Amino acid sequence: MASYRAFGIVSPADNSVHVEGLHDYRPIGSFSFLGRFRVIDFPLSNMSNSGMDRIQVYVRSRPRSIAEHVGSGRHYNINSKRGKVQLLFSQDSNQHSIYNNDICAYSENLDIIERMHQDYVIIAPSYMVYKQDYSELLDSHVASGADVTLLYHRVDNAKEYFQNCKVLNVNRQKGVNSIEKNLGTSKERNIFMDTYCMSKEVFISLIKAAHELSSIYTLADIVNIKCKDLDIRGYQHKGYFASLLSLSDYYKASLELLDYNVASDLFRPGWPIYTRTTDSCPTKYLDTAVVSNSFVSNGCIIEGTVENSVIGRGVEIKKGAVVKNSVVLAYTVIEPGVHVENTIIDKWAHIVHVKDIRGTQEHPQYIKRRDTL
């Protein structure tokens, strides 16, 4: 980081968000992504690569998978002497409670936030995939003299996508007039990436103000209200961006990264995406295997046909089975003669008797974890 220091906060998804199927077993941050990553690896790697070595990860419900994956945080290349990745929890872990939001979690851990030595904080979501150098964001924030800087991405497909996201209404000077929900009424929108940069003092004052005004206000709610009183600026993000707030978002992001040009916009030399490594033997391709344009993780046995798909670790695709345009999570077994298309298959599923499973590109089919079909 430049001469300024910031600590990082990785925030959980809003309670109003529910990703069909996948979300029943784990928070979005621990969704498997491209076979070998978890979604939370992206904000943590952005922070680590930006020189931040004190990071707080907030976990709201079903903490096991996040706690297991993040662990001590050493695999994120954090300075082992000074640095620390800290998992913080909120007491109200009822995942559908309107009170269990980000402000509630920050309030309960306010003493820890107040003890941080850094003058600034960068808050990033655990449910979006993008690359961003936060030191550039911080430098821009300090130079502008703003109270809060919000990261946004300009899109021209806001009618079809980003339905659960918020949008920024920005004036010509990049000042933010308001934050509102994307209602899908306009194609061109500034999608708010739920990423904030501000001083620690401003952050603490916003937490207290939100708590006083309403028990269920979120950080976005209080920032929206303060647009009139504070200097709140927008900072435009360039490059690959995906928000994983619905099953079709997750499906679309997984498959569009099979395009080398799209993937090379996210995975840059000199900007590694760190993850917990799982050592296993390489994938075995038998004589009958036909594989094209796919990500295939290690430990698989492929005898059938795989096209345009993401295959997780330890998956078995038997002879005569066909998998097209699908995301298959770890340890799934697909038996001979099964045809799977436009489908997301959760971990440890076993597809034996049902020979034809097809969704559509807009509405992918979802097969539950540990299910036998």
LOVORO-791633 format. One line per field, with one value per residue (C-alpha): residue in three letters; residue number from 1; x, y, z. Coordinates in steps of 0.5 Angstrom, whole numbers, always signed. Example, Ala and Ser with C-alpha at 12.3 -4.5 7.8 and 13.67 -1.06 7.14 Angstrom:
<pts>
residuo <- [ALA  SER]
num <- [1  2]
x <- [+25  +27]
y <- [-9  -2]
z <- [+16  +14]
</pts>
This chain:
<pts>
residuo <- [MET  ALA  SER  TYR  ARG  ALA  PHE  GLY  ILE  VAL  SER  PRO  ALA  ASP  ASN  SER  VAL  HIS  VAL  GLU  GLY  LEU  HIS  ASP  TYR  ARG  PRO  ILE  GLY  SER  PHE  SER  PHE  LEU  GLY  ARG  PHE  ARG  VAL  ILE  ASP  PHE  PRO  LEU  SER  ASN  MET  SER  ASN  SER  GLY  MET  ASP  ARG  ILE  GLN  VAL  TYR  VAL  ARG  SER  ARG  PRO  ARG  SER  ILE  ALA  GLU  HIS  VAL  GLY  SER  GLY  ARG  HIS  TYR  ASN  ILE  ASN  SER  LYS  ARG  GLY  LYS  VAL  GLN  LEU  LEU  PHE  SER  GLN  ASP  SER  ASN  GLN  HIS  SER  ILE  TYR  ASN  ASN  ASP  ILE  CYS  ALA  TYR  SER  GLU  ASN  LEU  ASP  ILE  ILE  GLU  ARG  MET  HIS  GLN  ASP  TYR  VAL  ILE  ILE  ALA  PRO  SER  TYR  MET  VAL  TYR  LYS  GLN  ASP  TYR  SER  GLU  LEU  LEU  ASP  SER  HIS  VAL  ALA  SER  GLY  ALA  ASP  VAL  THR  LEU  LEU  TYR  HIS  ARG  VAL  ASP  ASN  ALA  LYS  GLU  TYR  PHE  GLN  ASN  CYS  LYS  VAL  LEU  ASN  VAL  ASN  ARG  GLN  LYS  GLY  VAL  ASN  SER  ILE  GLU  LYS  ASN  LEU  GLY  THR  SER  LYS  GLU  ARG  ASN  ILE  PHE  MET  ASP  THR  TYR  CYS  MET  SER  LYS  GLU  VAL  PHE  ILE  SER  LEU  ILE  LYS  ALA  ALA  HIS  GLU  LEU  SER  SER  ILE  TYR  THR  LEU  ALA  ASP  ILE  VAL  ASN  ILE  LYS  CYS  LYS  ASP  LEU  ASP  ILE  ARG  GLY  TYR  GLN  HIS  LYS  GLY  TYR  PHE  ALA  SER  LEU  LEU  SER  LEU  SER  ASP  TYR  TYR  LYS  ALA  SER  LEU  GLU  LEU  LEU  ASP  TYR  ASN  VAL  ALA  SER  ASP  LEU  PHE  ARG  PRO  GLY  TRP  PRO  ILE  TYR  THR  ARG  THR  THR  ASP  SER  CYS  PRO  THR  LYS  TYR  LEU  ASP  THR  ALA  VAL  VAL  SER  ASN  SER  PHE  VAL  SER  ASN  GLY  CYS  ILE  ILE  GLU  GLY  THR  VAL  GLU  ASN  SER  VAL  ILE  GLY  ARG  GLY  VAL  GLU  ILE  LYS  LYS  GLY  ALA  VAL  VAL  LYS  ASN  SER  VAL  VAL  LEU  ALA  TYR  THR  VAL  ILE  GLU  PRO  GLY  VAL  HIS  VAL  GLU  ASN  THR  ILE  ILE  ASP  LYS  TRP  ALA  HIS  ILE  VAL  HIS  VAL  LYS  ASP  ILE  ARG  GLY  THR  GLN  GLU  HIS  PRO  GLN  TYR  ILE  LYS  ARG  ARG  ASP  THR  LEU]
num <- [1  2  3  4  5  6  7  8  9  10  11  12  13  14  15  16  17  18  19  20  21  22  23  24  25  26  27  28  29  30  31  32  33  34  35  36  37  38  39  40  41  42  43  44  45  46  47  48  49  50  51  52  53  54  55  56  57  58  59  60  61  62  63  64  65  66  67  68  69  70  71  72  73  74  75  76  77  78  79  80  81  82  83  84  85  86  87  88  89  90  91  92  93  94  95  96  97  98  99  100  101  102  103  104  105  106  107  108  109  110  111  112  113  114  115  116  117  118  119  120  121  122  123  124  125  126  127  128  129  130  131  132  133  134  135  136  137  138  139  140  141  142  143  144  145  146  147  148  149  150  151  152  153  154  155  156  157  158  159  160  161  162  163  164  165  166  167  168  169  170  171  172  173  174  175  176  177  178  179  180  181  182  183  184  185  186  187  188  189  190  191  192  193  194  195  196  197  198  199  200  201  202  203  204  205  206  207  208  209  210  211  212  213  214  215  216  217  218  219  220  221  222  223  224  225  226  227  228  229  230  231  232  233  234  235  236  237  238  239  240  241  242  243  244  245  246  247  248  249  250  251  252  253  254  255  256  257  258  259  260  261  262  263  264  265  266  267  268  269  270  271  272  273  274  275  276  277  278  279  280  281  282  283  284  285  286  287  288  289  290  291  292  293  294  295  296  297  298  299  300  301  302  303  304  305  306  307  308  309  310  311  312  313  314  315  316  317  318  319  320  321  322  323  324  325  326  327  328  329  330  331  332  333  334  335  336  337  338  339  340  341  342  343  344  345  346  347  348  349  350  351  352  353  354  355  356  357  358  359  360  361  362  363  364  365  366  367  368  369  370  371  372  373]
x <- [+0  +2  +4  -3  -5  -12  -15  -19  -26  -30  -37  -42  -48  -55  -60  -65  -61  -62  -58  -63  -60  -52  -54  -58  -51  -46  -45  -44  -36  -35  -38  -34  -31  -28  -27  -21  -23  -28  -31  -28  -21  -22  -23  -18  -13  -14  -13  -7  -4  -5  -1  -6  -4  -10  -16  -23  -28  -35  -39  -46  -49  -46  -39  -36  -34  -31  -28  -25  -23  -20  -17  -11  -10  -3  -4  -7  +1  -1  +6  +6  +9  +5  -1  -7  -14  -19  -26  -31  -38  -45  -49  -55  -54  -61  -60  -67  -67  -68  -64  -58  -54  -47  -48  -51  -44  -40  -43  -42  -35  -34  -28  -24  -25  -23  -17  -14  -8  -9  -13  -17  -22  -23  -30  -31  -36  -35  -40  -37  -31  -27  -19  -18  -12  -14  -8  -10  -17  -14  -10  -15  -20  -15  -13  -20  -21  -28  -31  -33  -31  -35  -33  -38  -38  -41  -46  -50  -54  -57  -64  -63  -57  -55  -62  -60  -55  -55  -54  -50  -53  -47  -47  -41  -36  -37  -41  -46  -53  -56  -56  -62  -64  -63  -70  -68  -72  -65  -60  -54  -53  -47  -47  -45  -40  -41  -34  -33  -26  -27  -23  -24  -27  -32  -34  -35  -39  -43  -44  -47  -51  -54  -55  -59  -63  -66  -64  -65  -61  -55  -48  -51  -58  -54  -49  -55  -58  -51  -51  -54  -49  -42  -38  -39  -35  -36  -29  -30  -28  -25  -24  -28  -34  -39  -44  -46  -53  -57  -56  -56  -51  -46  -48  -46  -40  -37  -38  -36  -29  -28  -27  -19  -20  -25  -21  -14  -18  -19  -13  -7  +1  +3  -4  -4  -11  -9  -13  -12  -9  -12  -6  -9  -7  -8  -14  -14  -17  -19  -19  -26  -26  -27  -26  -27  -26  -27  -24  -23  -20  -15  -17  -22  -23  -26  -29  -34  -35  -35  -36  -36  -36  -33  -31  -29  -24  -25  -31  -32  -36  -37  -36  -42  -44  -45  -44  -45  -45  -45  -42  -41  -38  -33  -34  -40  -41  -44  -46  -46  -51  -53  -54  -53  -54  -54  -54  -51  -49  -48  -42  -43  -49  -50  -53  -55  -62  -65  -61  -63  -62  -63  -64  -63  -58  -63  -65  -60  -62  -60  -58  -58  -52  -51  -57  -58  -62]
y <- [+0  +7  +11  +10  +4  +0  -6  -10  -13  -18  -18  -23  -23  -19  -24  -22  -26  -33  -37  -43  -50  -48  -43  -49  -52  -46  -38  -36  -34  -42  -43  -47  -43  -46  -53  -50  -44  -41  -35  -32  -33  -27  -21  -24  -25  -17  -15  -19  -17  -10  -10  -11  -16  -15  -18  -19  -24  -24  -30  -30  -37  -44  -42  -49  -49  -42  -43  -49  -46  -40  -43  -39  -35  -37  -39  -32  -30  -25  -23  -28  -24  -18  -20  -24  -26  -26  -30  -26  -28  -25  -27  -28  -33  -34  -33  -31  -26  -18  -16  -21  -16  -13  -7  -12  -16  -10  -7  -13  -13  -6  -6  -10  -5  +1  -3  -3  +1  +3  +9  +7  +1  -3  -7  -12  -17  -25  -26  -22  -24  -19  -16  -9  -6  -3  +1  +5  +6  +8  +13  +16  +16  +20  +25  +27  +29  +25  +22  +15  +12  +7  +2  +1  -2  +1  -5  -5  -11  -9  -11  -18  -19  -16  -16  -17  -12  -4  +1  +8  +15  +19  +26  +29  +30  +22  +25  +19  +22  +16  +8  +4  -3  -5  -6  -8  -2  +1  -2  +2  +2  +3  -3  -2  -7  -7  -4  +2  +6  +10  +12  +8  +14  +15  +8  +7  +14  +10  +4  +8  +12  +6  +3  +9  +10  +3  -4  -7  -1  -4  +0  +1  +4  +9  +11  +12  +17  +20  +22  +29  +31  +27  +27  +21  +19  +13  +10  +6  -1  -4  -11  -17  -17  -22  -22  -29  -27  -32  -39  -36  -31  -37  -41  -35  -33  -40  -42  -35  -36  -42  -36  -35  -28  -27  -31  -27  -21  -24  -28  -23  -25  -22  -22  -29  -31  -35  -41  -47  -53  -60  -65  -71  -75  -72  -73  -80  -79  -86  -88  -86  -79  -73  -67  -60  -53  -55  -53  -60  -61  -66  -73  -74  -80  -78  -84  -80  -73  -67  -60  -53  -55  -54  -60  -60  -65  -73  -73  -79  -79  -86  -89  -86  -81  -74  -67  -61  -53  -55  -54  -61  -60  -65  -72  -73  -80  -80  -87  -89  -87  -81  -74  -68  -61  -54  -56  -55  -61  -61  -65  -72  -73  -80  -80  -87  -88  -81  -81  -74  -68  -61  -54  -48  -43  -38  -43  -48  -55  -56  -63  -63  -65  -72  -74  -80  -79]
z <- [+0  -1  +5  +8  +11  +11  +14  +10  +12  +8  +9  +8  +3  +5  +9  +3  -2  -3  -8  -10  -8  -7  -1  +3  +5  +5  +5  -2  +0  +0  -6  -11  -17  -23  -19  -15  -12  -7  -8  -2  -5  -10  -4  +0  -5  -8  -1  +0  -7  -5  +1  +7  +12  +17  +15  +18  +15  +18  +18  +19  +19  +17  +19  +18  +11  +11  +17  +15  +8  +11  +17  +19  +13  +12  +4  +3  +3  +9  +13  +18  +23  +23  +19  +21  +18  +23  +23  +27  +28  +30  +36  +32  +27  +25  +17  +16  +21  +19  +25  +23  +18  +17  +22  +27  +26  +26  +32  +36  +34  +35  +40  +35  +30  +35  +36  +29  +28  +21  +19  +14  +12  +6  +6  +0  -1  +0  -6  -12  -17  -19  -19  -16  -13  -7  -6  -12  -9  -3  -6  -10  -4  +0  -5  -7  +1  +0  +7  +3  -4  -7  -12  -18  -25  -31  -35  -41  -39  -32  -35  -35  -30  -23  -21  -13  -14  -12  -17  -16  -18  -20  -22  -27  -21  -19  -13  -11  -10  -8  -8  -10  -12  -19  -21  -28  -31  -35  -39  -37  -30  -25  -21  -14  -12  -5  -4  +1  +3  +8  +15  +21  +24  +19  +19  +27  +26  +21  +25  +31  +27  +23  +30  +33  +27  +26  +28  +21  +17  +13  +12  +5  +8  +12  +7  +2  +8  +9  +1  +3  +9  +7  +1  -2  -9  -14  -17  -23  -23  -30  -32  -31  -26  -23  -18  -15  -12  -16  -19  -26  -24  -21  -28  -32  -29  -29  -36  -39  -36  -40  -46  -45  -47  -41  -36  -38  -36  -29  -28  -29  -29  -22  -19  -16  -14  -7  -5  +0  -4  -4  -6  -10  -16  -23  -27  -31  -38  -41  -49  -49  -46  -51  -47  -50  -48  -40  -33  -30  -23  -21  -18  -24  -28  -35  -39  -43  -46  -43  -47  -44  -37  -30  -27  -19  -16  -16  -21  -24  -31  -34  -41  -45  -41  -44  -40  -44  -41  -34  -27  -24  -16  -13  -12  -16  -20  -27  -29  -37  -42  -37  -41  -37  -40  -37  -30  -24  -20  -12  -9  -8  -12  -16  -23  -24  -27  -29  -36  -39  -35  -38  -36  -40  -41  -37  -32  -31  -27  -20  -17  -9  -5  -4  -8  -12  -18]
</pts>
